[in-house]
Amino acid sequence: MSKYDTELDPANANTSHAQILELVGGNKRVLDIGCATGYLARALVAQGCTVSGVEYDADAAEQARPTLDRLVVGDLETLDLVEAFGRDQFDALVFGDVLEHLRDPLAVLRRARPLLAGGGCVVISVPNIAHGAARLALLKGRWEYRQLGLLDTTHLRFFTLNSVREMLREAGLAAVEVRRTIADIFETELAIKPEDYDPELIEEVRADPESTTYQFVVRGVADDADQAVHELQGREEEQRLTIRELESTIAELKAEVERLTAEIAELRAVPPPEPPPPPPPPKRRALPIRMVAAALRAALS
């Protein structure tokens, strides 16, 4: 069984797989490059996509085969993808946690780009080597590989956000959307401990907004001015709609705050109620006349 086989939970937004599914969307022609056992392909098919795959591990590929429209088993470092898929073109090329395992990921991206249909996209996910846990571990002289994670034993290349963007640019692609999975500095497999570091150093590392970014999930398009402009205009319109919705929500909240403030002011303006009058003193019980007379006689005798 491949160590990369996993149960995919589309509802968990803090995973690269769920974010890839959302970025690809439904009813698309998809090439899953590095498809492993087909766990991501199965989720894409469930979204209405037609998925083909490329996989190096023959055993994993056989597990993926029933899900795939076409399957090519081969080494991405040497495989001619255009020759393998001929005239086929795809709406989305997916590299899910793959590029970091290659000696020359840029060359692979360049060879894959001709398979991209007009208006299509490339979706990649890569770990962030500038995560705060990796930085702090290195300050202690620690660079310890793990079976999985930021320092997976099979990682050959390491990425930051800038280097991901630069790699896409050199491959003739433009990054139009960047998403992230998040893990706190002290909650990764690197298992560093806060007591081992000066609190001021920890705060300095945390000041970098990417210090808790565990993976980057990036959607790129062909670096062609018209398409890039169209993509960015669409994103701009989405952001404008979001801003309008947020402005409306803020206005509603402000109105509610003003209403509550007015109610509080009214309550403060009302004088407190007068305290109740004290209870009357208890009445002294009158003694019967015969008892008074008897007492006088006794006192005079």
MARGU-594516 format. One line per field, with one value per atom (N, C-alpha, C): residue number from 1; residue in one letter; x, y, z. Coordinates in steps of 0.02 Angstrom, whole numbers. Atoms other than C-alpha are relative to their C-alpha. Layout:
num: c(NUM:...) $
residu: c(A:...) $
c1: c(X:...) $
c2: c(Y:...) $
c3: c(Z:...) $
# end
This chain:
num: c(1:1:1:2:2:2:3:3:3:4:4:4:5:5:5:6:6:6:7:7:7:8:8:8:9:9:9:10:10:10:11:11:11:12:12:12:13:13:13:14:14:14:15:15:15:16:16:16:17:17:17:18:18:18:19:19:19:20:20:20:21:21:21:22:22:22:23:23:23:24:24:24:25:25:25:26:26:26:27:27:27:28:28:28:29:29:29:30:30:30:31:31:31:32:32:32:33:33:33:34:34:34:35:35:35:36:36:36:37:37:37:38:38:38:39:39:39:40:40:40:41:41:41:42:42:42:43:43:43:44:44:44:45:45:45:46:46:46:47:47:47:48:48:48:49:49:49:50:50:50:51:51:51:52:52:52:53:53:53:54:54:54:55:55:55:56:56:56:57:57:57:58:58:58:59:59:59:60:60:60:61:61:61:62:62:62:63:63:63:64:64:64:65:65:65:66:66:66:67:67:67:68:68:68:69:69:69:70:70:70:71:71:71:72:72:72:73:73:73:74:74:74:75:75:75:76:76:76:77:77:77:78:78:78:79:79:79:80:80:80:81:81:81:82:82:82:83:83:83:84:84:84:85:85:85:86:86:86:87:87:87:88:88:88:89:89:89:90:90:90:91:91:91:92:92:92:93:93:93:94:94:94:95:95:95:96:96:96:97:97:97:98:98:98:99:99:99:100:100:100:101:101:101:102:102:102:103:103:103:104:104:104:105:105:105:106:106:106:107:107:107:108:108:108:109:109:109:110:110:110:111:111:111:112:112:112:113:113:113:114:114:114:115:115:115:116:116:116:117:117:117:118:118:118:119:119:119:120:120:120:121:121:121:122:122:122:123:123:123:124:124:124:125:125:125:126:126:126:127:127:127:128:128:128:129:129:129:130:130:130:131:131:131:132:132:132:133:133:133:134:134:134:135:135:135:136:136:136:137:137:137:138:138:138:139:139:139:140:140:140:141:141:141:142:142:142:143:143:143:144:144:144:145:145:145:146:146:146:147:147:147:148:148:148:149:149:149:150:150:150:151:151:151:152:152:152:153:153:153:154:154:154:155:155:155:156:156:156:157:157:157:158:158:158:159:159:159:160:160:160:161:161:161:162:162:162:163:163:163:164:164:164:165:165:165:166:166:166:167:167:167:168:168:168:169:169:169:170:170:170:171:171:171:172:172:172:173:173:173:174:174:174:175:175:175:176:176:176:177:177:177:178:178:178:179:179:179:180:180:180:181:181:181:182:182:182:183:183:183:184:184:184:185:185:185:186:186:186:187:187:187:188:188:188:189:189:189:190:190:190:191:191:191:192:192:192:193:193:193:194:194:194:195:195:195:196:196:196:197:197:197:198:198:198:199:199:199:200:200:200:201:201:201:202:202:202:203:203:203:204:204:204:205:205:205:206:206:206:207:207:207:208:208:208:209:209:209:210:210:210:211:211:211:212:212:212:213:213:213:214:214:214:215:215:215:216:216:216:217:217:217:218:218:218:219:219:219:220:220:220:221:221:221:222:222:222:223:223:223:224:224:224:225:225:225:226:226:226:227:227:227:228:228:228:229:229:229:230:230:230:231:231:231:232:232:232:233:233:233:234:234:234:235:235:235:236:236:236:237:237:237:238:238:238:239:239:239:240:240:240:241:241:241:242:242:242:243:243:243:244:244:244:245:245:245:246:246:246:247:247:247:248:248:248:249:249:249:250:250:250:251:251:251:252:252:252:253:253:253:254:254:254:255:255:255:256:256:256:257:257:257:258:258:258:259:259:259:260:260:260:261:261:261:262:262:262:263:263:263:264:264:264:265:265:265:266:266:266:267:267:267:268:268:268:269:269:269:270:270:270:271:271:271:272:272:272:273:273:273:274:274:274:275:275:275:276:276:276:277:277:277:278:278:278:279:279:279:280:280:280:281:281:281:282:282:282:283:283:283:284:284:284:285:285:285:286:286:286:287:287:287:288:288:288:289:289:289:290:290:290:291:291:291:292:292:292:293:293:293:294:294:294:295:295:295:296:296:296:297:297:297:298:298:298:299:299:299:300:300:300:301:301:301) $
residu: c(M:M:M:S:S:S:K:K:K:Y:Y:Y:D:D:D:T:T:T:E:E:E:L:L:L:D:D:D:P:P:P:A:A:A:N:N:N:A:A:A:N:N:N:T:T:T:S:S:S:H:H:H:A:A:A:Q:Q:Q:I:I:I:L:L:L:E:E:E:L:L:L:V:V:V:G:G:G:G:G:G:N:N:N:K:K:K:R:R:R:V:V:V:L:L:L:D:D:D:I:I:I:G:G:G:C:C:C:A:A:A:T:T:T:G:G:G:Y:Y:Y:L:L:L:A:A:A:R:R:R:A:A:A:L:L:L:V:V:V:A:A:A:Q:Q:Q:G:G:G:C:C:C:T:T:T:V:V:V:S:S:S:G:G:G:V:V:V:E:E:E:Y:Y:Y:D:D:D:A:A:A:D:D:D:A:A:A:A:A:A:E:E:E:Q:Q:Q:A:A:A:R:R:R:P:P:P:T:T:T:L:L:L:D:D:D:R:R:R:L:L:L:V:V:V:V:V:V:G:G:G:D:D:D:L:L:L:E:E:E:T:T:T:L:L:L:D:D:D:L:L:L:V:V:V:E:E:E:A:A:A:F:F:F:G:G:G:R:R:R:D:D:D:Q:Q:Q:F:F:F:D:D:D:A:A:A:L:L:L:V:V:V:F:F:F:G:G:G:D:D:D:V:V:V:L:L:L:E:E:E:H:H:H:L:L:L:R:R:R:D:D:D:P:P:P:L:L:L:A:A:A:V:V:V:L:L:L:R:R:R:R:R:R:A:A:A:R:R:R:P:P:P:L:L:L:L:L:L:A:A:A:G:G:G:G:G:G:G:G:G:C:C:C:V:V:V:V:V:V:I:I:I:S:S:S:V:V:V:P:P:P:N:N:N:I:I:I:A:A:A:H:H:H:G:G:G:A:A:A:A:A:A:R:R:R:L:L:L:A:A:A:L:L:L:L:L:L:K:K:K:G:G:G:R:R:R:W:W:W:E:E:E:Y:Y:Y:R:R:R:Q:Q:Q:L:L:L:G:G:G:L:L:L:L:L:L:D:D:D:T:T:T:T:T:T:H:H:H:L:L:L:R:R:R:F:F:F:F:F:F:T:T:T:L:L:L:N:N:N:S:S:S:V:V:V:R:R:R:E:E:E:M:M:M:L:L:L:R:R:R:E:E:E:A:A:A:G:G:G:L:L:L:A:A:A:A:A:A:V:V:V:E:E:E:V:V:V:R:R:R:R:R:R:T:T:T:I:I:I:A:A:A:D:D:D:I:I:I:F:F:F:E:E:E:T:T:T:E:E:E:L:L:L:A:A:A:I:I:I:K:K:K:P:P:P:E:E:E:D:D:D:Y:Y:Y:D:D:D:P:P:P:E:E:E:L:L:L:I:I:I:E:E:E:E:E:E:V:V:V:R:R:R:A:A:A:D:D:D:P:P:P:E:E:E:S:S:S:T:T:T:T:T:T:Y:Y:Y:Q:Q:Q:F:F:F:V:V:V:V:V:V:R:R:R:G:G:G:V:V:V:A:A:A:D:D:D:D:D:D:A:A:A:D:D:D:Q:Q:Q:A:A:A:V:V:V:H:H:H:E:E:E:L:L:L:Q:Q:Q:G:G:G:R:R:R:E:E:E:E:E:E:E:E:E:Q:Q:Q:R:R:R:L:L:L:T:T:T:I:I:I:R:R:R:E:E:E:L:L:L:E:E:E:S:S:S:T:T:T:I:I:I:A:A:A:E:E:E:L:L:L:K:K:K:A:A:A:E:E:E:V:V:V:E:E:E:R:R:R:L:L:L:T:T:T:A:A:A:E:E:E:I:I:I:A:A:A:E:E:E:L:L:L:R:R:R:A:A:A:V:V:V:P:P:P:P:P:P:P:P:P:E:E:E:P:P:P:P:P:P:P:P:P:P:P:P:P:P:P:P:P:P:P:P:P:P:P:P:K:K:K:R:R:R:R:R:R:A:A:A:L:L:L:P:P:P:I:I:I:R:R:R:M:M:M:V:V:V:A:A:A:A:A:A:A:A:A:L:L:L:R:R:R:A:A:A:A:A:A:L:L:L:S:S:S) $
c1: c(43:0:44:-39:68:-8:5:111:-40:37:22:-74:72:-145:-34:32:-269:-75:72:-451:-12:10:-505:-66:60:-628:-13:12:-698:-27:29:-782:53:-54:-615:38:-28:-568:74:-71:-397:43:-41:-328:11:-13:-247:-49:45:-362:-68:65:-523:5:-8:-454:11:-8:-400:-68:67:-576:-40:38:-649:27:-30:-526:-13:13:-554:-73:71:-743:-27:33:-864:-5:12:-894:58:-61:-715:37:-47:-590:65:-55:-450:55:-58:-275:32:-28:-220:71:-70:-31:33:-21:38:-61:67:-131:1:-5:-66:-53:50:-206:-67:62:-340:-48:46:-410:-26:23:-417:-42:39:-478:-71:68:-625:-43:38:-677:-17:13:-661:-56:53:-768:-68:62:-898:-27:22:-904:-20:21:-945:57:-58:-768:17:-30:-690:75:-69:-517:45:-54:-362:58:-53:-204:68:-69:-16:28:-27:72:64:-65:250:-3:5:207:-51:45:133:-54:50:46:-54:50:-37:-42:36:-84:-55:51:-178:-60:56:-283:-41:34:-324:-36:22:-359:-77:72:-546:-35:30:-581:15:-28:-485:-25:17:-534:60:-62:-353:53:-54:-199:66:-68:-16:45:-48:114:69:-66:283:31:-40:417:-9:12:368:63:-63:551:19:-20:568:-59:59:390:-18:26:332:-76:72:156:-40:37:103:-3:-1:156:-46:40:70:-75:72:-98:-22:18:-91:-37:38:-224:-44:43:-311:21:-13:-327:-46:35:-389:-17:21:-483:42:-40:-374:56:-57:-201:14:-6:-182:67:-61:-15:-9:14:-71:56:-56:82:47:-41:189:66:-58:311:60:-56:415:39:-33:458:42:-34:536:67:-64:715:-7:8:657:-74:72:476:-16:13:491:-4:1:531:-64:63:380:-59:54:265:1:-6:331:-25:22:299:-75:72:123:-42:39:70:-37:38:24:-64:61:-109:-57:50:-202:-46:49:-363:-7:12:-407:-47:39:-474:10:-12:-406:48:-43:-302:44:-44:-160:-10:8:-189:54:-56:-40:-5:-9:-9:71:-68:163:8:-12:226:41:-35:293:61:-60:473:15:-10:465:-49:44:338:42:-36:384:33:-29:416:66:-63:548:54:-49:631:29:-24:640:41:-39:699:70:-65:839:45:-40:893:32:-29:924:44:-42:1023:-35:38:883:-30:31:837:-12:13:758:-57:51:666:-50:54:500:-30:34:395:-49:48:268:10:0:252:47:-42:360:67:-66:521:-7:9:458:66:-64:602:10:-6:562:-4:1:557:70:-62:689:5:2:634:-42:34:574:-22:31:462:-22:34:411:-51:50:269:33:-33:389:29:-31:478:-53:55:311:-23:22:256:51:-53:424:2:0:418:-57:57:244:14:-15:301:47:-49:449:-30:34:330:-53:49:223:-69:63:88:-2:9:18:-42:38:-37:-56:57:-212:-37:32:-266:46:-42:-168:-40:32:-244:51:-47:-166:-33:20:-180:43:-30:-135:17:-18:-42:41:-37:19:73:-72:207:15:-14:199:-47:47:73:14:-19:169:38:-37:258:73:-68:424:8:3:373:49:-41:468:-41:34:428:13:-9:398:50:-47:502:73:-68:656:22:-15:649:-17:14:654:-69:67:475:3:-6:533:15:-15:604:-63:62:440:-47:44:344:25:-27:463:-17:18:433:-74:72:246:-22:18:248:-5:5:271:-67:66:94:3:-6:159:30:-33:235:-43:43:83:-28:21:57:36:-29:84:8:-3:44:-29:30:13:-40:41:-128:-13:-3:-112:-36:30:-218:34:-33:-125:-34:27:-178:56:-49:-85:16:-20:14:-10:19:-79:-41:27:-131:-76:74:-314:-30:28:-346:16:-19:-250:-44:43:-348:-71:67:-512:-5:-1:-466:1:-7:-415:-63:62:-572:-54:48:-677:12:-18:-583:-17:15:-602:-75:72:-790:-23:16:-800:17:-21:-704:-46:46:-818:-65:62:-971:10:-13:-891:4:-6:-847:-69:67:-1026:-39:35:-1094:26:-29:-973:-21:21:-1017:-72:70:-1201:-5:0:-1167:25:-27:-1062:-51:51:-1200:-55:52:-1327:24:-28:-1212:6:-4:-1181:-68:67:-1368:-23:19:-1392:36:-39:-1253:-30:30:-1332:-67:65:-1503:11:-14:-1431:29:-28:-1331:-55:56:-1490:-42:39:-1583:35:-38:-1444:-4:4:-1446:-68:68:-1635:-6:4:-1619:38:-39:-1485:-35:34:-1594:-59:59:-1740:25:-23:-1722:-18:15:-1714:-65:63:-1879:13:-5:-1912:0:0:-1871:-66:63:-2024:4:-2:-2075:14:-15:-2016:-65:61:-2142:-18:20:-2245:23:-21:-2190:-56:53:-2282:-44:47:-2437:5:-3:-2432:-70:65:-2571:-26:30:-2690:-20:19:-2715:-73:70:-2891:-4:10:-2962:5:-1:-2985:72:-69:-2801:36:-30:-2752:-21:26:-2864:32:-29:-2796:72:-70:-2620:5:-2:-2660:-14:16:-2740:60:-57:-2590:56:-54:-2474:-16:19:-2575:-8:12:-2600:65) $
c2: c(-60:0:63:-61:172:41:-41:283:64:-60:423:-12:15:333:30:-34:428:1:-11:450:74:-71:612:24:-29:721:68:-64:856:54:-50:940:35:-30:977:50:-51:1142:12:-12:1143:-59:50:1010:21:-17:1029:-35:38:895:36:-34:987:64:-63:1150:-13:17:1066:-16:17:995:63:-62:1169:41:-39:1251:-31:33:1121:6:-4:1120:-64:59:1001:-2:10:929:24:-20:958:-62:51:855:12:-10:829:-52:46:755:5:4:700:-27:18:699:-18:27:589:-21:15:511:-50:50:380:-53:53:258:24:-26:372:30:-27:443:69:-66:620:-7:11:557:-22:23:469:58:-58:631:46:-41:725:-30:34:595:10:-12:616:70:-69:801:5:-1:751:6:-7:762:-66:57:644:5:-6:604:-52:43:531:9:-4:497:-21:21:479:-20:23:377:-40:34:314:-70:63:176:-45:43:33:-31:30:-48:51:-52:116:15:-16:148:-51:51:-18:11:-15:34:59:-59:198:-16:13:118:-1:4:79:68:-67:263:43:-46:335:-14:7:367:-27:25:344:1:4:293:-11:9:314:-13:16:229:18:-21:313:51:-47:426:71:-68:609:37:-34:659:-11:16:576:-8:14:549:59:-51:645:-1:1:690:12:-14:759:-62:62:599:-52:50:495:12:-15:586:26:-17:636:67:-61:762:20:-15:755:66:-60:919:0:4:951:70:-63:1087:15:-10:1059:-52:43:987:5:-1:937:-33:26:916:4:-1:873:-31:24:860:-43:39:802:35:-35:937:-3:1:932:-66:65:749:-7:4:790:36:-34:835:65:-60:960:14:-12:1012:50:-50:1160:-33:34:1047:-39:38:938:46:-49:1090:23:-23:1149:-53:53:979:-13:11:972:56:-59:1146:-7:7:1100:-40:40:981:43:-44:1130:28:-26:1172:76:-72:1353:15:-17:1433:-47:48:1289:26:-22:1295:-58:47:1208:12:-6:1172:-41:34:1129:11:-10:1102:-21:14:1109:21:-22:1118:64:-63:1282:-10:12:1261:58:-58:1435:-1:6:1372:14:-18:1435:-58:58:1260:-19:16:1227:52:-53:1395:-9:6:1370:-63:62:1190:11:-11:1246:44:-42:1379:-42:46:1233:-53:48:1143:-64:61:1019:2:11:959:-75:72:791:-22:24:702:-45:40:617:-41:40:487:42:-44:623:70:-68:810:47:-52:963:-27:29:861:-74:68:703:-27:29:584:1:2:588:70:-68:779:17:-21:839:75:-73:1019:31:-35:1147:68:-60:1296:50:-55:1465:28:-28:1568:34:-34:1673:-49:47:1522:-39:31:1440:45:-47:1595:6:-6:1609:-63:61:1426:-1:-3:1449:50:-51:1607:-28:28:1516:-55:52:1378:28:-32:1505:2:-1:1509:60:-56:1649:-24:18:1617:51:-46:1691:-10:10:1617:-42:35:1563:-13:20:1467:-33:27:1393:-50:39:1254:26:-33:1308:-52:39:1226:45:-42:1315:-22:14:1325:-60:53:1205:-60:55:1084:-38:38:1001:-63:62:834:13:-16:926:4:7:929:46:-47:1085:24:-19:1151:74:-71:1333:16:-14:1318:-2:3:1289:65:-61:1464:62:-65:1644:24:-23:1714:56:-54:1868:-28:32:1755:-32:31:1659:53:-53:1822:29:-25:1880:-47:49:1719:4:-3:1731:64:-62:1908:-8:14:1834:-36:31:1795:-70:67:1640:-50:45:1566:-60:57:1455:-33:31:1414:-67:67:1226:-19:13:1209:59:-46:1325:-41:31:1276:56:-55:1378:-20:9:1395:47:-40:1453:-9:3:1491:17:-17:1509:74:-71:1670:36:-36:1750:58:-62:1928:-1:-2:1908:-45:46:1756:23:-24:1826:58:-57:1988:-23:26:1892:-32:33:1786:51:-50:1936:43:-38:2031:-39:42:1885:-2:0:1877:68:-67:2066:8:-6:2054:-41:40:1913:37:-37:2019:59:-57:2168:-24:27:2060:-16:17:1996:63:-63:2174:31:-28:2231:-38:40:2087:17:-16:2127:70:-68:2313:0:5:2268:-29:31:2156:49:-49:2291:54:-51:2419:-25:29:2303:-5:5:2272:68:-67:2458:25:-21:2491:-34:36:2357:27:-29:2430:67:-65:2604:-10:12:2533:-21:24:2443:56:-57:2599:48:-45:2704:-30:32:2577:5:-6:2578:71:-70:2769:15:-11:2769:-31:33:2645:39:-38:2751:66:-64:2909:-8:10:2833:-1:0:2876:-66:63:2728:6:-3:2685:18:-18:2758:-64:60:2635:-6:8:2563:29:-28:2648:-55:51:2563:-28:29:2447:36:-33:2524:-40:37:2483:-45:46:2338:33:-29:2390:-37:31:2363:-25:29:2249:28:-28:2333:-57:50:2241:8:-5:2202:41:-44:2325:-39:38:2189:-16:16:2143:62:-62:2328:14:-13:2347:-46:49:2190:19:-19:2252:60:-60:2422:-19:21:2339:-33:36:2229:49:-48:2378:44:-44:2478:-37:36:2340:-10) $
c3: c(0:0:0:4:-46:64:-60:101:-12:16:8:-10:4:0:61:-55:107:-9:2:151:-10:16:71:29:-30:166:-33:35:49:46:-45:197:42:-39:281:-43:44:200:13:-15:285:-24:33:168:-72:69:-1:-47:44:-74:-7:3:-27:-40:37:-96:-74:71:-259:-30:25:-279:-15:9:-258:-58:54:-377:-68:64:-513:-18:14:-497:-30:25:-579:-76:72:-753:-43:37:-811:-25:22:-910:38:-46:-785:-12:-1:-794:69:-67:-621:-6:13:-635:67:-64:-497:39:-27:-463:57:-55:-338:-8:2:-294:-26:29:-368:50:-50:-207:-20:22:-279:-63:61:-448:16:-18:-364:23:-24:-279:-59:59:-445:-43:37:-533:34:-37:-395:-13:18:-448:-73:70:-626:-49:45:-696:-34:34:-822:12:-24:-754:-32:21:-833:49:-51:-735:-26:11:-737:67:-64:-603:-12:4:-575:31:-38:-449:-34:38:-551:44:-44:-401:18:-16:-351:-61:62:-532:-13:11:-542:45:-44:-392:-28:27:-481:-66:69:-652:-7:10:-626:-1:-4:-591:-61:50:-737:-70:70:-916:-39:28:-970:54:-50:-870:-36:26:-914:61:-54:-802:-25:23:-815:46:-40:-744:-28:22:-754:-21:16:-764:-73:68:-935:-47:41:-997:-44:46:-1151:6:-14:-1094:-63:62:-1262:-43:39:-1348:33:-35:-1213:-9:3:-1228:-68:69:-1411:-3:11:-1458:59:-58:-1289:32:-40:-1197:59:-64:-1022:26:-31:-930:63:-60:-776:2:-14:-748:74:-72:-566:20:-30:-477:76:-71:-300:41:-41:-186:-42:47:-333:-16:27:-390:46:-47:-231:-2:5:-270:-64:64:-439:1:5:-483:-38:41:-614:-12:8:-584:-54:51:-701:-69:64:-849:-9:4:-808:-14:12:-801:-73:70:-969:-48:45:-1048:6:-9:-975:-29:19:-1028:-67:63:-1209:6:-9:-1140:28:-30:-1066:-53:47:-1159:10:-6:-1194:58:-60:-1036:58:-54:-932:53:-55:-774:23:-34:-684:75:-73:-499:33:-34:-390:75:-72:-206:18:-21:-127:73:-69:53:3:-10:121:45:-39:176:47:-44:256:59:-58:385:63:-61:559:35:-34:624:-33:35:490:16:-15:524:69:-68:711:10:-5:694:-28:31:579:44:-46:706:55:-50:825:-34:36:690:-18:14:656:-71:67:481:-3:-9:517:-45:46:378:35:-26:413:-57:51:322:-40:33:282:26:-27:299:-36:30:267:-23:16:267:-16:24:182:-28:21:146:-76:73:-41:-31:28:-60:-27:32:-182:-10:10:-204:55:-55:-76:-25:29:-107:53:-35:-39:-49:45:-111:-60:55:-214:-50:47:-286:-39:37:-332:-57:52:-425:-56:50:-512:-44:39:-565:-51:46:-640:-56:50:-729:-53:47:-806:-43:39:-863:-46:43:-955:31:-36:-822:48:-47:-713:58:-60:-534:9:-7:-520:66:-65:-354:44:-47:-202:64:-63:-57:45:-48:97:46:-58:223:58:-58:399:54:-60:543:45:-47:698:4:-3:723:45:-48:870:-7:10:795:-65:59:653:21:-13:637:20:-20:668:76:-74:853:37:-38:907:61:-63:1082:16:-12:1131:55:-54:1289:-22:26:1181:-33:38:1107:40:-31:1165:-25:20:1166:-52:49:1068:-69:64:932:-29:23:922:-29:25:903:-65:63:768:-58:52:670:-16:10:697:-38:34:627:-76:72:453:-11:10:391:-30:28:301:49:-48:460:19:-15:485:-64:63:300:-7:5:286:-74:72:100:-38:48:-45:-51:52:-162:-51:49:-322:-64:66:-477:-49:51:-631:-67:68:-808:-49:51:-972:3:-8:-961:-66:59:-1101:23:-29:-1074:4:1:-1126:54:-49:-1018:71:-67:-870:21:-16:-879:15:-11:-893:69:-65:-742:57:-53:-640:6:-3:-688:36:-35:-631:75:-71:-467:31:-25:-447:13:-8:-472:61:-59:-344:64:-60:-220:13:-8:-253:31:-29:-217:73:-70:-58:43:-37:-5:12:-7:-38:54:-51:66:70:-65:207:22:-17:199:24:-21:212:70:-67:361:52:-47:444:14:-9:416:47:-43:496:72:-67:644:33:-28:665:23:-18:665:65:-60:796:61:-55:903:21:-16:890:37:-34:939:72:-68:1090:43:-37:1139:22:-17:1133:56:-53:1239:67:-63:1368:26:-21:1371:30:-27:1398:69:-65:1539:54:-49:1621:18:-12:1605:47:-44:1702:72:-70:1888:34:-34:2002:40:-37:2088:74:-70:2261:42:-42:2397:37:-36:2484:70:-68:2648:51:-51:2806:28:-29:2885:64:-63:3027:60:-60:3204:23:-22:3280:54:-49:3379:66:-66:3566:18:-15:3619:65:-62:3747:48:-50:3909:20:-23:3964:65:-59:4097:65:-63:4226:21:-17:4214:26:-24:4235:72:-67:4388:51:-46:4467:15:-11:4441:44:-43:4522:71:-69:4673:32:-28:4694:18:-14:4685:60:-56:4817:65:-62:4941:39) $
# end
